Amino acid sequence: MPMIRIEMFPGRNADQKQRFAKSITDAFVETCGGTAASVHVVFADIAKEDWAVAGELCSNRAAAATPAEK
């Protein structure tokens, strides 16, 4: 089961999140195949003070750095 984690600032209501999840799910199914029922979308609200930390939790910046950045 594919799982898509979306980190965003708080403030979206349930209807907005539901529409966004449908858009993301439809795009995933169109691109990767499978069924919408197999895709699981999880939302995580991240405080604006912590926005930089949230991205770092899911990526390894050192591995993604270009030679010019190292």
Backbone as CSV, one residue per row, in Angstrom:
resi,resn,N_x,N_y,N_z,CA_x,CA_y,CA_z,C_x,C_y,C_z
1,MET,0.847,-1.177,0.000,0.000,0.000,0.000,0.889,1.236,0.000
2,PRO,0.815,2.060,-1.034,1.574,3.304,-1.037,1.056,4.268,0.032
3,MET,1.976,4.905,0.725,1.601,5.905,1.723,2.267,7.220,1.335
4,ILE,1.465,8.276,1.299,1.963,9.606,0.964,1.789,10.481,2.192
5,ARG,2.892,11.017,2.699,2.848,11.905,3.869,2.964,13.337,3.374
6,ILE,2.012,14.168,3.786,1.994,15.571,3.386,2.151,16.425,4.640
7,GLU,3.215,17.209,4.674,3.447,18.125,5.789,3.070,19.522,5.329
8,MET,2.241,20.188,6.117,1.800,21.536,5.761,1.550,22.342,7.022
9,PHE,1.477,23.648,6.834,1.133,24.514,7.955,-0.303,24.250,8.374
10,PRO,-0.610,24.364,9.661,-1.980,24.166,10.122,-2.917,25.210,9.516
11,GLY,-4.192,24.902,9.516,-5.180,25.868,9.065,-6.127,25.329,8.012
12,ARG,-5.806,24.218,7.399,-6.721,23.643,6.409,-7.820,22.891,7.136
13,ASN,-9.044,23.015,6.633,-10.138,22.260,7.247,-10.215,20.867,6.615
14,ALA,-11.075,20.032,7.157,-11.173,18.641,6.701,-11.558,18.553,5.229
15,ASP,-12.442,19.427,4.770,-12.865,19.400,3.373,-11.697,19.737,2.444
16,GLN,-10.898,20.727,2.805,-9.738,21.092,1.995,-8.740,19.940,1.938
17,LYS,-8.501,19.305,3.068,-7.571,18.174,3.098,-8.106,17.006,2.273
18,GLN,-9.406,16.774,2.328,-10.008,15.678,1.572,-9.858,15.919,0.062
19,ARG,-10.103,17.149,-0.375,-9.955,17.471,-1.803,-8.494,17.349,-2.237
20,PHE,-7.586,17.811,-1.385,-6.163,17.719,-1.690,-5.732,16.258,-1.769
21,ALA,-6.188,15.445,-0.813,-5.850,14.023,-0.809,-6.357,13.342,-2.077
22,LYS,-7.546,13.707,-2.537,-8.086,13.126,-3.772,-7.218,13.515,-4.971
23,SER,-6.807,14.776,-5.034,-5.950,15.223,-6.138,-4.619,14.477,-6.145
24,ILE,-4.029,14.334,-4.974,-2.748,13.633,-4.856,-2.917,12.166,-5.224
25,THR,-3.976,11.554,-4.734,-4.250,10.144,-5.024,-4.470,9.930,-6.517
26,ASP,-5.279,10.777,-7.140,-5.538,10.658,-8.576,-4.246,10.789,-9.378
27,ALA,-3.397,11.743,-9.000,-2.127,11.939,-9.700,-1.213,10.730,-9.526
28,PHE,-1.185,10.174,-8.324,-0.353,8.998,-8.064,-0.818,7.822,-8.907
29,VAL,-2.117,7.560,-8.911,-2.663,6.429,-9.664,-2.429,6.609,-11.159
30,GLU,-2.593,7.835,-11.652,-2.372,8.101,-13.072,-0.908,7.883,-13.455
31,THR,-0.004,8.265,-12.567,1.427,8.166,-12.856,1.983,6.769,-12.598
32,CYS,1.591,6.181,-11.465,2.215,4.928,-11.034,1.340,3.691,-11.224
33,GLY,0.051,3.903,-11.466,-0.855,2.770,-11.595,-1.447,2.392,-10.253
34,GLY,-2.146,1.295,-10.236,-2.800,0.841,-9.022,-4.213,1.393,-8.930
35,THR,-4.750,1.365,-7.731,-6.104,1.861,-7.508,-6.088,2.929,-6.428
36,ALA,-7.076,3.801,-6.476,-7.178,4.861,-5.467,-7.353,4.269,-4.071
37,ALA,-8.042,3.150,-3.976,-8.274,2.522,-2.665,-6.981,2.022,-2.024
38,SER,-5.943,1.803,-2.840,-4.687,1.292,-2.284,-3.763,2.394,-1.771
39,VAL,-4.083,3.650,-2.073,-3.226,4.770,-1.681,-3.707,5.341,-0.346
40,HIS,-2.771,5.554,0.558,-3.096,6.105,1.875,-2.380,7.449,2.022
41,VAL,-3.155,8.526,2.226,-2.592,9.868,2.380,-2.680,10.267,3.848
42,VAL,-1.551,10.713,4.409,-1.477,11.125,5.809,-1.057,12.587,5.854
43,PHE,-1.777,13.383,6.605,-1.438,14.793,6.774,-0.776,15.006,8.122
44,ALA,0.248,15.844,8.134,0.908,16.233,9.384,0.993,17.755,9.386
45,ASP,0.370,18.367,10.373,0.455,19.823,10.506,1.773,20.175,11.189
46,ILE,2.510,21.075,10.576,3.820,21.503,11.081,3.730,22.984,11.431
47,ALA,4.110,23.318,12.649,4.102,24.722,13.067,5.072,25.520,12.199
48,LYS,4.724,26.771,11.909,5.574,27.584,11.037,6.986,27.729,11.593
49,GLU,7.125,27.722,12.911,8.467,27.838,13.506,9.321,26.620,13.178
50,ASP,8.671,25.487,12.889,9.386,24.231,12.670,9.448,23.823,11.198
51,TRP,9.096,24.708,10.271,8.996,24.300,8.875,10.309,23.753,8.328
52,ALA,11.432,24.321,8.705,12.710,23.838,8.189,13.031,22.459,8.740
53,VAL,12.681,22.208,9.983,12.944,20.916,10.609,12.112,19.832,9.935
54,ALA,10.869,20.134,9.581,9.980,19.133,8.989,10.575,18.544,7.719
55,GLY,11.101,19.374,6.847,11.705,18.878,5.616,12.948,18.044,5.865
56,GLU,13.714,18.404,6.852,14.932,17.674,7.166,14.638,16.276,7.688
57,LEU,13.483,16.081,8.318,13.157,14.775,8.868,13.005,13.720,7.780
58,CYS,12.616,14.141,6.587,12.316,13.198,5.518,13.386,13.139,4.442
59,SER,14.473,13.872,4.612,15.477,13.872,3.562,16.874,13.909,4.159
60,ASN,17.808,13.505,3.349,19.204,13.568,3.736,19.852,14.612,2.843
61,ARG,19.960,15.817,3.336,20.473,16.925,2.522,21.888,16.653,2.023
62,ALA,22.716,16.022,2.820,24.097,15.765,2.403,24.120,14.873,1.165
63,ALA,23.255,13.888,1.111,23.214,12.977,-0.043,22.673,13.686,-1.285
64,ALA,21.815,14.689,-1.081,21.198,15.375,-2.208,22.022,16.574,-2.692
65,ALA,23.059,16.953,-1.951,23.842,18.136,-2.304,24.616,17.905,-3.603
66,THR,24.687,18.944,-4.399,25.483,18.864,-5.632,26.946,19.077,-5.255
67,PRO,27.882,18.712,-6.130,29.302,18.924,-5.813,29.627,20.377,-5.456
68,ALA,28.935,21.338,-6.067,29.186,22.752,-5.777,28.763,23.113,-4.357
69,GLU,27.786,22.399,-3.803,27.292,22.696,-2.463,28.145,22.047,-1.380
70,LYS,28.918,21.045,-1.731,29.699,20.307,-0.712,30.929,21.038,-0.312
